[in-house]
Amino acid sequence: NSVEFSADGSKVVSALSYYNVQIWGVESRQLLQTFKGHTGSVFAARFSPDERTVVSCSSDGTIRLWNVNAGTEIITFKRDLGGVRDVNFSPNGKYIVAGLEDITVRLWDVNSGTEIKQLLGHSESVLSTQFSHDGKVIVSSSVDKTICLWNVESGEILKQFKGHSDRVMRAKFSPDDKFIVSCSWDNTIRIWNIETGMELHILNGHSNIVSDIKYFPDGRTIVSCSSDRTIRFWNVESGKEIQKLKGYYPITCMDVSQNANTIVSAFRKIEIWGL
């Protein structure tokens, strides 16, 4: 359901449908650690900024923090309101933001384990959440076909982006926090200008659900993956497809390494692509 590189690109953390969170060595292709505790499908797993901790969320209604060195669970944040679809750390590692099936976006303080904010504005399940690189803004996407931009301090909606004709699987900030890229079950990818609130490009090419997207670190290229079994690369400026990789399975999630020379993708198995 999710794969993410560590900052140095040597490890990948994966969230699995069969309840586990796992860490893999990229070079060795070996399983390094398994974290067990969730009792439902794990939707997302992310490294903390210092990489000492992993956060995960699940259909079991919990968010769990794991100590990477000890391989143990640190704390469980429990919700009794259905599944938690996405979770991410703030850039300073002090907070986590989560998107829930109960239509809320929620913030927790990592150290105390207390919920500090509840952001209301979506009308259906929230599928993705991410902090901006300066930590002041959150972007979320939802089954309700919209993307919301939130002020972290006040909890208020700053902007809402509408244009997709089906659920928006992911919404991510560009490296400079000036744009948002989103992908949807409507088979499209869209780039949005945050300042103007306008749609900049619609990227057409995938023939099935687009399940994940990511900006390259330089912000000039976007990479996407789809149930059409392809990974595609797009020029941000022109909105044109520049490269395509074909796999054997539908691809549900992916990530790009910080040095931009490796991609990890997954469906039934995790695959590493050298660029």
N, C-alpha and C positions, 0 to 999 in steps of 0.2 A: 504493500500500500504506500510505502514511502522509502526512499533511499537518499542518504546524504553523506557527502565526503566530510572527513575531518579537514581542518584548515590546511594541513600540510599534504593532504591527498593520499596519506598512507593507509587510512582506514575508511570503511563505509559502515554507517549504522542503518539497519533496515527494520521496518515495521511489518509484521507478518499477519496474514489472515488467521493463522492458527495460534494466536494468543501470545507469541513470543516477540522479544526485541533482540536483535543479534548484531554483533560487531564483527566485521570481516577485515582481514588483511588484504590490501589491494595487490601487492606484489606476490604474496604467497598464495593468494586465492583461498586461504584457509579461514575457517570459522575460529575466531578468537574468544568470543564470549557470548553467552546466552542469558538474558534476563527473563525469568519466569515469574508470573504473578497475576497478569491480566487474565480475566475469565471470559473475554470476548475478543473479537477481531481487533488488532491494533492498527489504527488508522495512520498514525504518524509517530516518528521518533527523531529527535534532533539532539545534536551535541550542544552543550552550553558553550559560551564564548571561550572559557578557559579549558574546555574539553575534559574537565574532571567529572562532569555530570552528563547524563542523558535524560531528557524528558520524553515521555510517551503518553499517548491518549488512546482511548479504546471505546468500542461499542458497549463495554461493561459499565460506562458512566464514570470512569475514574481517569485521573491524570496521575502518573507516577514518576518520581524522580529516582534515578539510579546512580550509585557511586561506581564510576568506571573502574577505578583501581581495585576496590574491594569486591565488585561484582554483586553488590547487595542493594536492596531497595532502601531509600532514605526516608521517603514520605509518600503518602497517598492523599491526593485531593479527591474527595468523593462528591459526586453529584447524583441526585436521585431523579434526574430529569431526562433520561435517555442518553444516547451516545455522545462522545466528544470527538468531532471529526478532524480537528487540526489543533496543533499546539506549537508555539514558538517562543524562544527566549527574547527578551529585550537585548539591545547591543551591549549593555553593561552587565547583563546576566542576573539582574536583581528581580526582574519580573517575568512572568510568563503570560502570554495571551492565548486564549483558546476559543475555537468556534464550536458551538454546540447545536445539537439537533433540536433543542428547545427554542431556537431562533435567536439566542443571545450570543454576544461576544463578551467574554469575562476575563478579568485580569486578577492574577494572584501575586502576592509577595512571596518570593521563593524562600527566604529565611524563616519567616513566621508561619508560612502556610495559610495565611488568611486571604480571603477574597477581598479585593479592594475596590473593584468596579464592575458594573454590569452595563454593557452598552446595548441599547434597544433601538432598533430601526429596521431590521430585516423582518420579513413576514413568513419566511420558511427556513429550513435548516441552513446553518452557516457551515460552509465546506472548507474555507481556507482563511487563515489569519496571518498577518505578518507586520512586524514593526518596521518603520522607516529606519534608515541607517543612522539618523540622529536620535532615534528613540522617541520623537515627539508626536508621531502620527502612526495610526494603524490602518491597514487596508484589509477589508474582508470581502469574501464573495459567497454567493448563496444559491440555493435551489430556486429562489425567487427571481433569478435572472439578472440581479443587480450586483454592483460593486459599491461598497461604502467606504468612505474615508473618514476617520475619527480623530479628534483631538484627544490625546492621552490624558492630558491634565484635566480638562473639563468633562470629558466623556461625551461631548456633543458631536453630531454628524457635521462634517465640514462640506462634503460633497457626496452626491450619489451619481453613479455612472450607469446609464441605461442604453442598451443597444443589442445585447445578446438575445436570441430568441429561445434559449433553453438554459438549463442550470449552468452556472459559472463554476467550473471545477477549481480553478486557481486564479489568484490575482497577486502579482508581485511587483515590487518597486524596481525601477531602474537604479543602477549604482549611484546616480547623482540625485535620486529622489524626485526627479522632475516629471517622470512618466510612470505609468502603470501598464503592465502587459497582462492580459487575461486570456483564458482558454475555456472552451465550453463544449457542451453536448451538441451545440449547433454546428459543429465541425470547423468553427473559425477561431482565429486568434485576433485579438484587437489590442491596439496601442492607444493609450489615452494620455492627453496632456493634462497634468494635474492643475496647473494654474488656470487654464481656460475652461477645463471640464469637457473639452471637445474630444471626439474620436479622431485620432490622427491617421490610422491605417486599419484596414481589415485585411488580414492575411488568409487567403484562401488557397487550398491545396490538399489538405487532409480529406479523406473520403469517409471518415468515421469520427467518433468522439475524440476530442483532443483532451487528454487527461492531465498533462503537466506541461509546464513551460518554465524557462529560466533565461535570464539575461546572462551573457558572458560578462566576465569582470570588467572589460573595457566599455561595455554598454553599447557596442556597435552591432552585435549579433544576438539574436534570440534563438534558442533551441527549443523544440517542442516534440512531444511524443504522443502517439495515438493508438486507438484500437485498430487502425488500418495497418498496423505492424511496421510503421515507419517512424524514424526520428528525422526531423527536418530542421534545417538551418535557414534563418531569414536575415536579410539585411534590414536593419532598423530604419535607416534613412529612406530607402526606396520601398520597403515593404515586400520585396521580392524574395522568392525562395532561391537559395544559393547552393544548397547541397541536400542530399537525401541518403539516409542509411536504412537498409531494409533488414528486418528481423524475421524470425519464424513465428513469433507469438504476438498477440496484442500487447502493447507496452503501456503500463499503467502509471509509471513514475520514473523520474530520472533526476540527475544532478550533474553539474559541471564542476571539475576541480578548479581551485583558485588560480592555478597556473594555466588554465584553459587548454590543457593538452589531453585530458581524459574525460570521458563521459561514463557514468554508471546508469544502467536502466534495469527495470525489473518487470516481470509478470510472474510466471511460475518459478523462474530462476533469475539470478542476478547476472547481468552481463556487463563487461568492461569494454569500452571502445577507445582505442588510441586515435588521437586526431593528428 
